[in-house]
Amino acid sequence: MNIVIVEDDAKIASFLAKGLKAEGYATITIADGDEALTSVPAMGNDVDLVLLDLALPGKDGKVVLTSWRAKKFTRPVIILTARDDTSN
């Protein structure tokens, strides 16, 4: 299973990748919303799951996810956030 981690905090991204790799998952880490916007859909079916932070440099996670869905990228996405309110 290939999991893409879209997280700009290097410590958090490393922690997630290390834990997932220990469980046998392959991971790719992307630290920028602009890069994630184009790179993740280009991976197509090679992506099994995306862990997506909302607070990213460049495009934020909500913009990225909205764009992916508009382009019919339908892979599962789990949102990561330290926000206490996601209505904005």
MODELLER restraints for C-alpha pairs under 7 A, 6 or more apart:
rsr = mdl.restraints
at = mdl.atoms
rsr.add(forms.Gaussian(group=physical.xy_distance, feature=features.Distance(at['CA:1:A'], at['CA:25:A']), mean=5.45, stdev=0.5))
rsr.add(forms.Gaussian(group=physical.xy_distance, feature=features.Distance(at['CA:1:A'], at['CA:26:A']), mean=6.18, stdev=0.5))
rsr.add(forms.Gaussian(group=physical.xy_distance, feature=features.Distance(at['CA:1:A'], at['CA:48:A']), mean=5.92, stdev=0.5))
rsr.add(forms.Gaussian(group=physical.xy_distance, feature=features.Distance(at['CA:2:A'], at['CA:25:A']), mean=6.17, stdev=0.5))
rsr.add(forms.Gaussian(group=physical.xy_distance, feature=features.Distance(at['CA:2:A'], at['CA:26:A']), mean=4.80, stdev=0.5))
rsr.add(forms.Gaussian(group=physical.xy_distance, feature=features.Distance(at['CA:2:A'], at['CA:27:A']), mean=5.73, stdev=0.5))
rsr.add(forms.Gaussian(group=physical.xy_distance, feature=features.Distance(at['CA:2:A'], at['CA:46:A']), mean=6.68, stdev=0.5))
rsr.add(forms.Gaussian(group=physical.xy_distance, feature=features.Distance(at['CA:2:A'], at['CA:47:A']), mean=5.35, stdev=0.5))
rsr.add(forms.Gaussian(group=physical.xy_distance, feature=features.Distance(at['CA:2:A'], at['CA:48:A']), mean=5.27, stdev=0.5))
rsr.add(forms.Gaussian(group=physical.xy_distance, feature=features.Distance(at['CA:2:A'], at['CA:49:A']), mean=6.73, stdev=0.5))
rsr.add(forms.Gaussian(group=physical.xy_distance, feature=features.Distance(at['CA:3:A'], at['CA:25:A']), mean=6.98, stdev=0.5))
rsr.add(forms.Gaussian(group=physical.xy_distance, feature=features.Distance(at['CA:3:A'], at['CA:26:A']), mean=6.16, stdev=0.5))
rsr.add(forms.Gaussian(group=physical.xy_distance, feature=features.Distance(at['CA:3:A'], at['CA:27:A']), mean=4.84, stdev=0.5))
rsr.add(forms.Gaussian(group=physical.xy_distance, feature=features.Distance(at['CA:3:A'], at['CA:28:A']), mean=6.46, stdev=0.5))
rsr.add(forms.Gaussian(group=physical.xy_distance, feature=features.Distance(at['CA:3:A'], at['CA:47:A']), mean=6.21, stdev=0.5))
rsr.add(forms.Gaussian(group=physical.xy_distance, feature=features.Distance(at['CA:3:A'], at['CA:48:A']), mean=5.92, stdev=0.5))
rsr.add(forms.Gaussian(group=physical.xy_distance, feature=features.Distance(at['CA:3:A'], at['CA:49:A']), mean=4.89, stdev=0.5))
rsr.add(forms.Gaussian(group=physical.xy_distance, feature=features.Distance(at['CA:3:A'], at['CA:50:A']), mean=5.64, stdev=0.5))
rsr.add(forms.Gaussian(group=physical.xy_distance, feature=features.Distance(at['CA:4:A'], at['CA:27:A']), mean=5.62, stdev=0.5))
rsr.add(forms.Gaussian(group=physical.xy_distance, feature=features.Distance(at['CA:4:A'], at['CA:28:A']), mean=4.78, stdev=0.5))
rsr.add(forms.Gaussian(group=physical.xy_distance, feature=features.Distance(at['CA:4:A'], at['CA:29:A']), mean=5.85, stdev=0.5))
rsr.add(forms.Gaussian(group=physical.xy_distance, feature=features.Distance(at['CA:4:A'], at['CA:47:A']), mean=6.88, stdev=0.5))
rsr.add(forms.Gaussian(group=physical.xy_distance, feature=features.Distance(at['CA:4:A'], at['CA:49:A']), mean=6.41, stdev=0.5))
rsr.add(forms.Gaussian(group=physical.xy_distance, feature=features.Distance(at['CA:4:A'], at['CA:50:A']), mean=4.74, stdev=0.5))
rsr.add(forms.Gaussian(group=physical.xy_distance, feature=features.Distance(at['CA:4:A'], at['CA:51:A']), mean=6.19, stdev=0.5))
rsr.add(forms.Gaussian(group=physical.xy_distance, feature=features.Distance(at['CA:5:A'], at['CA:13:A']), mean=6.73, stdev=0.5))
rsr.add(forms.Gaussian(group=physical.xy_distance, feature=features.Distance(at['CA:5:A'], at['CA:27:A']), mean=6.97, stdev=0.5))
rsr.add(forms.Gaussian(group=physical.xy_distance, feature=features.Distance(at['CA:5:A'], at['CA:28:A']), mean=6.07, stdev=0.5))
rsr.add(forms.Gaussian(group=physical.xy_distance, feature=features.Distance(at['CA:5:A'], at['CA:29:A']), mean=4.71, stdev=0.5))
rsr.add(forms.Gaussian(group=physical.xy_distance, feature=features.Distance(at['CA:5:A'], at['CA:30:A']), mean=6.15, stdev=0.5))
rsr.add(forms.Gaussian(group=physical.xy_distance, feature=features.Distance(at['CA:5:A'], at['CA:50:A']), mean=5.98, stdev=0.5))
rsr.add(forms.Gaussian(group=physical.xy_distance, feature=features.Distance(at['CA:5:A'], at['CA:51:A']), mean=4.84, stdev=0.5))
rsr.add(forms.Gaussian(group=physical.xy_distance, feature=features.Distance(at['CA:5:A'], at['CA:52:A']), mean=6.32, stdev=0.5))
rsr.add(forms.Gaussian(group=physical.xy_distance, feature=features.Distance(at['CA:6:A'], at['CA:29:A']), mean=5.92, stdev=0.5))
rsr.add(forms.Gaussian(group=physical.xy_distance, feature=features.Distance(at['CA:6:A'], at['CA:30:A']), mean=4.75, stdev=0.5))
rsr.add(forms.Gaussian(group=physical.xy_distance, feature=features.Distance(at['CA:6:A'], at['CA:31:A']), mean=5.69, stdev=0.5))
rsr.add(forms.Gaussian(group=physical.xy_distance, feature=features.Distance(at['CA:6:A'], at['CA:36:A']), mean=6.88, stdev=0.5))
rsr.add(forms.Gaussian(group=physical.xy_distance, feature=features.Distance(at['CA:6:A'], at['CA:51:A']), mean=5.99, stdev=0.5))
rsr.add(forms.Gaussian(group=physical.xy_distance, feature=features.Distance(at['CA:6:A'], at['CA:52:A']), mean=4.85, stdev=0.5))
rsr.add(forms.Gaussian(group=physical.xy_distance, feature=features.Distance(at['CA:6:A'], at['CA:53:A']), mean=5.96, stdev=0.5))
rsr.add(forms.Gaussian(group=physical.xy_distance, feature=features.Distance(at['CA:7:A'], at['CA:13:A']), mean=5.69, stdev=0.5))
rsr.add(forms.Gaussian(group=physical.xy_distance, feature=features.Distance(at['CA:7:A'], at['CA:30:A']), mean=6.32, stdev=0.5))
rsr.add(forms.Gaussian(group=physical.xy_distance, feature=features.Distance(at['CA:7:A'], at['CA:31:A']), mean=5.00, stdev=0.5))
rsr.add(forms.Gaussian(group=physical.xy_distance, feature=features.Distance(at['CA:7:A'], at['CA:52:A']), mean=6.58, stdev=0.5))
rsr.add(forms.Gaussian(group=physical.xy_distance, feature=features.Distance(at['CA:7:A'], at['CA:53:A']), mean=5.35, stdev=0.5))
rsr.add(forms.Gaussian(group=physical.xy_distance, feature=features.Distance(at['CA:7:A'], at['CA:56:A']), mean=6.94, stdev=0.5))
rsr.add(forms.Gaussian(group=physical.xy_distance, feature=features.Distance(at['CA:8:A'], at['CA:31:A']), mean=4.10, stdev=0.5))
rsr.add(forms.Gaussian(group=physical.xy_distance, feature=features.Distance(at['CA:8:A'], at['CA:32:A']), mean=6.21, stdev=0.5))
rsr.add(forms.Gaussian(group=physical.xy_distance, feature=features.Distance(at['CA:8:A'], at['CA:56:A']), mean=5.97, stdev=0.5))
rsr.add(forms.Gaussian(group=physical.xy_distance, feature=features.Distance(at['CA:13:A'], at['CA:29:A']), mean=6.90, stdev=0.5))
rsr.add(forms.Gaussian(group=physical.xy_distance, feature=features.Distance(at['CA:17:A'], at['CA:27:A']), mean=6.12, stdev=0.5))
rsr.add(forms.Gaussian(group=physical.xy_distance, feature=features.Distance(at['CA:21:A'], at['CA:27:A']), mean=6.99, stdev=0.5))
rsr.add(forms.Gaussian(group=physical.xy_distance, feature=features.Distance(at['CA:30:A'], at['CA:36:A']), mean=6.38, stdev=0.5))
rsr.add(forms.Gaussian(group=physical.xy_distance, feature=features.Distance(at['CA:32:A'], at['CA:56:A']), mean=5.87, stdev=0.5))
rsr.add(forms.Gaussian(group=physical.xy_distance, feature=features.Distance(at['CA:32:A'], at['CA:57:A']), mean=5.35, stdev=0.5))
rsr.add(forms.Gaussian(group=physical.xy_distance, feature=features.Distance(at['CA:32:A'], at['CA:58:A']), mean=6.12, stdev=0.5))
rsr.add(forms.Gaussian(group=physical.xy_distance, feature=features.Distance(at['CA:33:A'], at['CA:56:A']), mean=5.55, stdev=0.5))
rsr.add(forms.Gaussian(group=physical.xy_distance, feature=features.Distance(at['CA:33:A'], at['CA:57:A']), mean=5.93, stdev=0.5))
rsr.add(forms.Gaussian(group=physical.xy_distance, feature=features.Distance(at['CA:33:A'], at['CA:58:A']), mean=5.11, stdev=0.5))
rsr.add(forms.Gaussian(group=physical.xy_distance, feature=features.Distance(at['CA:33:A'], at['CA:59:A']), mean=4.54, stdev=0.5))
rsr.add(forms.Gaussian(group=physical.xy_distance, feature=features.Distance(at['CA:33:A'], at['CA:60:A']), mean=5.75, stdev=0.5))
rsr.add(forms.Gaussian(group=physical.xy_distance, feature=features.Distance(at['CA:33:A'], at['CA:61:A']), mean=6.54, stdev=0.5))
rsr.add(forms.Gaussian(group=physical.xy_distance, feature=features.Distance(at['CA:33:A'], at['CA:64:A']), mean=6.50, stdev=0.5))
rsr.add(forms.Gaussian(group=physical.xy_distance, feature=features.Distance(at['CA:34:A'], at['CA:58:A']), mean=5.27, stdev=0.5))
rsr.add(forms.Gaussian(group=physical.xy_distance, feature=features.Distance(at['CA:34:A'], at['CA:59:A']), mean=5.39, stdev=0.5))
rsr.add(forms.Gaussian(group=physical.xy_distance, feature=features.Distance(at['CA:37:A'], at['CA:64:A']), mean=5.39, stdev=0.5))
rsr.add(forms.Gaussian(group=physical.xy_distance, feature=features.Distance(at['CA:41:A'], at['CA:68:A']), mean=6.99, stdev=0.5))
rsr.add(forms.Gaussian(group=physical.xy_distance, feature=features.Distance(at['CA:41:A'], at['CA:73:A']), mean=6.08, stdev=0.5))
rsr.add(forms.Gaussian(group=physical.xy_distance, feature=features.Distance(at['CA:48:A'], at['CA:75:A']), mean=6.39, stdev=0.5))
rsr.add(forms.Gaussian(group=physical.xy_distance, feature=features.Distance(at['CA:49:A'], at['CA:75:A']), mean=6.18, stdev=0.5))
rsr.add(forms.Gaussian(group=physical.xy_distance, feature=features.Distance(at['CA:49:A'], at['CA:76:A']), mean=5.10, stdev=0.5))
rsr.add(forms.Gaussian(group=physical.xy_distance, feature=features.Distance(at['CA:49:A'], at['CA:77:A']), mean=5.86, stdev=0.5))
rsr.add(forms.Gaussian(group=physical.xy_distance, feature=features.Distance(at['CA:50:A'], at['CA:76:A']), mean=6.35, stdev=0.5))
rsr.add(forms.Gaussian(group=physical.xy_distance, feature=features.Distance(at['CA:50:A'], at['CA:77:A']), mean=4.67, stdev=0.5))
rsr.add(forms.Gaussian(group=physical.xy_distance, feature=features.Distance(at['CA:50:A'], at['CA:78:A']), mean=6.21, stdev=0.5))
rsr.add(forms.Gaussian(group=physical.xy_distance, feature=features.Distance(at['CA:51:A'], at['CA:77:A']), mean=5.89, stdev=0.5))
rsr.add(forms.Gaussian(group=physical.xy_distance, feature=features.Distance(at['CA:51:A'], at['CA:78:A']), mean=4.90, stdev=0.5))
rsr.add(forms.Gaussian(group=physical.xy_distance, feature=features.Distance(at['CA:51:A'], at['CA:79:A']), mean=5.96, stdev=0.5))
rsr.add(forms.Gaussian(group=physical.xy_distance, feature=features.Distance(at['CA:51:A'], at['CA:80:A']), mean=6.58, stdev=0.5))
rsr.add(forms.Gaussian(group=physical.xy_distance, feature=features.Distance(at['CA:52:A'], at['CA:61:A']), mean=6.40, stdev=0.5))
rsr.add(forms.Gaussian(group=physical.xy_distance, feature=features.Distance(at['CA:52:A'], at['CA:77:A']), mean=6.72, stdev=0.5))
rsr.add(forms.Gaussian(group=physical.xy_distance, feature=features.Distance(at['CA:52:A'], at['CA:78:A']), mean=6.08, stdev=0.5))
rsr.add(forms.Gaussian(group=physical.xy_distance, feature=features.Distance(at['CA:52:A'], at['CA:79:A']), mean=4.87, stdev=0.5))
rsr.add(forms.Gaussian(group=physical.xy_distance, feature=features.Distance(at['CA:52:A'], at['CA:80:A']), mean=5.61, stdev=0.5))
rsr.add(forms.Gaussian(group=physical.xy_distance, feature=features.Distance(at['CA:53:A'], at['CA:61:A']), mean=5.78, stdev=0.5))
rsr.add(forms.Gaussian(group=physical.xy_distance, feature=features.Distance(at['CA:53:A'], at['CA:79:A']), mean=5.84, stdev=0.5))
rsr.add(forms.Gaussian(group=physical.xy_distance, feature=features.Distance(at['CA:53:A'], at['CA:80:A']), mean=4.51, stdev=0.5))
rsr.add(forms.Gaussian(group=physical.xy_distance, feature=features.Distance(at['CA:53:A'], at['CA:81:A']), mean=5.54, stdev=0.5))
rsr.add(forms.Gaussian(group=physical.xy_distance, feature=features.Distance(at['CA:54:A'], at['CA:60:A']), mean=5.62, stdev=0.5))
rsr.add(forms.Gaussian(group=physical.xy_distance, feature=features.Distance(at['CA:54:A'], at['CA:61:A']), mean=3.92, stdev=0.5))
rsr.add(forms.Gaussian(group=physical.xy_distance, feature=features.Distance(at['CA:54:A'], at['CA:62:A']), mean=6.08, stdev=0.5))
rsr.add(forms.Gaussian(group=physical.xy_distance, feature=features.Distance(at['CA:54:A'], at['CA:79:A']), mean=6.92, stdev=0.5))
rsr.add(forms.Gaussian(group=physical.xy_distance, feature=features.Distance(at['CA:54:A'], at['CA:80:A']), mean=6.49, stdev=0.5))
rsr.add(forms.Gaussian(group=physical.xy_distance, feature=features.Distance(at['CA:54:A'], at['CA:81:A']), mean=5.70, stdev=0.5))
rsr.add(forms.Gaussian(group=physical.xy_distance, feature=features.Distance(at['CA:55:A'], at['CA:61:A']), mean=6.24, stdev=0.5))
